[in-house]
Amino acid sequence: NIQIASSDGLEHSITLGRDASGITQSPIRTGGQNAVAVNTSWPGAFASLHNHPNKTHLSAGDIYSIIKLNTMNSNFNTSYILTNGQLYAIIVNDLKAAQAFATAYPADQLSGFNPEFPDFLFNQLQALVTSMGSSIDGKTEAIAYVLNQYNAGLTVLKQNNSGEFEPIKPEETTNSDGTKSYTTKPCN
């Protein structure tokens, strides 16, 4: 439903919940070109799903939002992002570490704009894009690498062709000439 709705060029979201019957789904919310509100009052909420209609990578806003959602509701620990036909997930697996990360590296927030990583992290991400690439996967791998480096308490995953989610955990290698290269190996 999100993919169909996204043909209007806007972000859309649903919230997933649990009740005695199983998994439930909130009605779709429509946002703007770069943001959409998550339904935080859906009964049994544990995850949200939204699209990036402009085919962009996971954003700083996605990272800081899931930390905030999990802080408000300990069961709400997953955010799914659909972009360019691929499905990614951000999972809070250590809320205390995630909160410490958000405190140590608070989002740069300008009124009317989405949150961005602070310059300290943003500059590292930009440097990693040189090695990892500027594709959605490359930029997402750079974010996952930085989150792992700073013990952010989050795991970034990508859905594979079998429908399973695999963690994105790039490994750094120092080459003989002193440059660094990065490889992402599927891990379970």
URSULPE-V221438 format. One record per helix or strand. SS is the DSSP state (h for helix, s for strand). FROM is the first residue (numbers start at 1). LEN is the number of residues. If there is no record, write none. Layout:
BEGIN
SS;FROM;LEN, SS;FROM;LEN
END
This chain:
BEGIN
h;2;7, s;12;8, s;22;4, s;29;2, s;45;8, h;60;13, s;78;6, s;86;7, h;95;10, s;108;1, s;116;1, h;119;14, h;136;14, s;154;6, s;165;3, s;170;5, s;180;5, s;187;1
END
